[in-house]
């Protein structure tokens, strides 16, 4: 992908305007963090993101994360947003400030064993119950976190979900609302153990609805790159 920095800055400005409008519509006084998904960019193209003022990026693949982190770790905060296999945990841990896609106790155990310090993670929840998506079902979340609490170096700081790809973003609202309501309930249950403040939800096709429903991190790619 050959990024046009001027177009990228224009796309970023438009996205930030829409996020601000969504905050106003919902009465929010805070604003979510914008995470830019970089799976379509090569290592050197990351420089264009820096030039546009982007500081938070997310990568789906362990090898790509490591390569980009080695080149740009002083510029960006890197999150891992793809499905994480246990055998890749050791590779991802030094590079990721947060892992968005934890959904098995075996992965929690592996992360706890491999990390040298605390690692901040999100519990991936399959709110839409789609068989093609990763994540635990909402009703299993409390028991999962209870079991995971035995692993002290893996710190859950919130929840993540992916809504179905729909033509009308409004159709995704129940998914985002469901995740927020689940987070609110679990935050009370696990007070003193986990501070479940993060909601990673919303992508390029539905991020405005996610912001209205309380997203603290939105993960965008094509909304920024399609015109750049």
C-alpha atoms as one frame of an Amber mdcrd trajectory, in Angstrom:
protein
   0.000   0.000   0.000   1.353   3.402  -0.976   0.051   5.837   1.599  -0.631
   9.431   0.665   0.162  11.327   3.864  -2.081  14.253   3.001  -5.069  11.983
   2.343  -4.304  10.001   5.493  -4.353  13.182   7.573  -7.662  14.147   5.942
  -9.177  10.743   6.709  -7.924  10.945  10.294  -9.447  14.387  10.734 -12.802
  13.108   9.449 -12.731  10.084  11.765 -11.870  12.244  14.768 -14.727  14.607
  13.890 -17.181  11.706  13.731 -15.934  10.345  17.052 -16.379  13.767  18.650
 -19.909  14.002  17.224 -20.757  10.544  18.580 -19.473  11.580  22.007 -21.679
  14.653  21.938 -24.756  12.682  20.860 -24.321  10.265  23.747 -23.386  12.883
  26.318 -19.867  11.545  26.831 -17.307  13.894  28.293 -14.411  11.524  27.609
 -13.232  10.260  24.226 -12.131   6.768  23.150  -8.611   6.026  22.013  -8.194
   5.485  18.296  -6.235   2.335  17.497  -5.043   2.015  13.905  -4.952  -1.557
  12.577  -1.730  -1.960  10.610  -2.064  -5.389   9.033  -2.072  -3.923   5.499
   1.059  -1.815   6.026   4.654  -2.902   5.698   7.310  -1.899   8.204   8.449
   1.275   6.464   4.924   2.503   5.707   4.404   2.847   9.451   6.307   6.118
   9.214   3.326   7.741   7.509   1.217   7.017  10.594   3.768   8.738  12.773
   3.708  11.752  10.477  -0.073  11.943  10.878   0.208  12.007  14.651  -1.014
   8.453  15.260   0.496   6.834  18.346  -1.613   3.714  19.077  -1.452   0.824
  16.607  -2.659  -2.769  16.571  -1.333  -5.806  14.741  -3.046  -9.132  13.983
  -0.020 -11.351  13.389   2.826 -12.138  15.750   5.594 -11.986  13.132   4.381
  -8.632  11.806   4.012  -7.263  15.313   7.575  -8.181  16.192   9.034  -6.716
  12.990   7.151  -3.443  13.343   7.829  -3.171  17.054  11.570  -3.633  16.538
  11.586  -0.728  14.075   9.061   1.597  15.700   8.759   0.767  19.420   9.943
   4.231  20.446   7.245   5.869  18.304   4.087   3.781  18.776   2.260   1.938
  21.521   1.620  -1.531  20.093  -1.385  -3.712  20.911  -1.997  -7.255  19.666
  -5.531  -7.505  18.260  -5.564 -10.829  16.375  -6.239 -14.371  17.542  -3.267
 -15.398  19.674  -2.038 -18.982  19.632  -0.267 -20.264  22.734   2.910 -20.987
  20.816   3.115 -17.322  19.784   2.725 -15.930  23.303   6.469 -15.699  23.958
   6.938 -13.748  20.707   4.108 -11.296  21.345   4.726 -10.530  25.024   7.758
  -8.209  24.714   6.054  -6.159  21.994   2.470  -5.678  23.146   1.357  -3.157
  25.761  -2.037  -4.862  25.653  -3.473  -8.077  24.168  -7.115  -7.711  23.069
  -7.937 -11.339  22.302  -7.622 -13.583  25.364 -10.327 -16.248  25.394  -8.891
 -19.435  26.904  -7.469 -20.369  30.268  -4.671 -22.247  28.509  -3.549 -18.960
  26.928  -3.788 -17.202  30.301  -1.598 -19.908  31.804   0.935 -19.583  28.978
   1.078 -15.792  29.237   1.536 -15.987  32.981   4.364 -18.481  32.577   6.165
 -16.552  29.827   5.847 -12.942  30.922   8.483 -11.327  33.092   6.121  -8.621
  34.331   2.391  -7.947  34.367   0.650  -8.007  30.983  -2.592  -6.098  30.442
  -5.204  -8.083  28.511  -8.824  -7.957  27.411 -11.285 -10.828  27.577 -12.705
 -11.500  24.116 -16.452 -12.078  24.318 -18.558 -13.446  21.471 -21.620 -11.327
  22.221 -23.146 -12.029  18.792 -22.741 -15.799  19.294 -21.465 -16.269  15.750
 -19.848 -19.660  15.246 -17.206 -18.130  12.974 -15.940 -15.775  15.710 -13.559
 -16.356  18.579 -14.399 -15.424  22.147 -16.258 -16.880  25.093 -20.001 -16.537
  25.485 -21.224 -13.776  27.799 -22.662 -16.168  30.372 -19.249 -17.826  30.756
 -17.338 -14.607  31.410 -17.661 -14.473  35.194 -16.501 -18.047  35.722 -13.656
 -17.507  33.266 -12.370 -14.434  35.105 -12.712 -16.213  38.431 -10.535 -19.055
  37.161  -8.068 -16.675  35.489  -7.621 -14.687  38.696  -5.247 -17.382  39.928
  -2.682 -16.154  37.385  -1.501 -12.948  38.992   0.681 -11.601  36.155  -2.161
 -11.606  33.604  -4.225  -8.527  34.411  -7.642  -8.215  32.775  -8.466  -4.547
  32.243 -11.650  -4.887  30.196 -13.536  -6.677  27.438 -13.377  -6.859  23.653
 -15.880  -7.943  21.018 -16.383  -7.949  17.270 -19.846  -7.178  15.965 -21.251
  -8.860  12.839 -20.458  -7.123   9.562 -23.774  -5.464   8.714 -24.895  -2.846
   6.217 -26.657  -0.761   8.843 -24.309   0.072  11.748 -27.336   0.563  13.972
 -27.834  -3.212  13.841 -24.611  -3.599  15.828 -25.842  -1.465  18.727 -27.246
  -4.372  20.792 -23.858  -6.108  20.575 -21.950  -3.097  21.866 -24.558  -2.363
  24.521 -24.435  -5.983  25.630 -20.672  -5.835  26.081 -20.891  -2.607  28.074
 -23.593  -3.994  30.344 -21.566  -7.176  30.879 -18.470  -5.124  31.696 -20.399
  -2.992  34.162 -21.674  -6.070  35.983 -18.291  -7.820  36.044 -16.542  -4.685
  37.238 -18.682  -4.839  40.373 -18.124  -8.565  40.848 -14.345  -8.295  40.565
 -13.797  -5.016  42.368 -10.464  -5.211  44.187  -9.104  -7.801  41.759  -9.605
  -6.350  38.269 -10.293  -2.791  37.198 -12.392  -3.527  34.131 -12.390  -0.075
  32.574 -11.673  -0.843  28.897 -14.156  -1.650  26.128 -12.457  -2.449  22.827
 -15.256  -2.446  20.271 -16.138  -0.803  16.996 -14.375  -1.011  13.644 -14.428
   1.031  10.459 -18.059   0.238   9.560 -19.652   0.744  12.992 -17.313   2.741
  15.231 -19.682   5.679  15.730 -22.337   3.424  17.269 -19.649   1.785  19.421
 -18.550   5.192  20.684 -22.146   6.049  21.573 -22.338   2.808  23.565 -19.170
   3.478  25.563 -16.173   2.146  23.604 -12.869   3.196  25.140 -10.838   1.862
  22.184 -12.023   1.735  18.560 -10.016  -0.312  16.044  -9.933   1.260  12.612
  -8.273   0.343   9.320 -10.174   0.903   6.087 -11.834   4.074   7.408  -8.380
   5.637   7.331  -6.702   3.862   4.448  -9.404   3.566   1.784  -8.902   7.168
   0.672  -5.181   7.327   1.435
